[in-house]
Amino acid sequence: MQAGQGNSKSWQLDFEPEAAKQVEPLMGWTASFDTRQQVRLRFDTKEEAIAYCERHGVPYQVSEDKPFARRIMSYADNFAFRRRDSWTH
């Protein structure tokens, strides 16, 4: 398996919950009447996302992820003698 950063170059707008979730009494499921939590808007650039929030009066907070640090290793490194942790399935 490989973990990459595919399709992660866009900006996403997530709405904060307006009300706490409640337990629905009949079935015991977690319920919420806040439908904005189901909406996720994606933008190509940070400027587009900020412009949308300002145009529609949505308060916003910008948070940027730190760069992904990747350790380069080969398949043979899984079986190396210098390996410190045990190799198990």
Buried (B, 14 or more C-beta within 10 A) or exposed (E): EEEEEEEEEEBEBEBEEEEEEEEEEEEEEEEBEEEEBEEEBEBEEEEBBBEBBEEEEBEEEEEEEEEEEEEEEEEEEEEEEEEEEEEEE
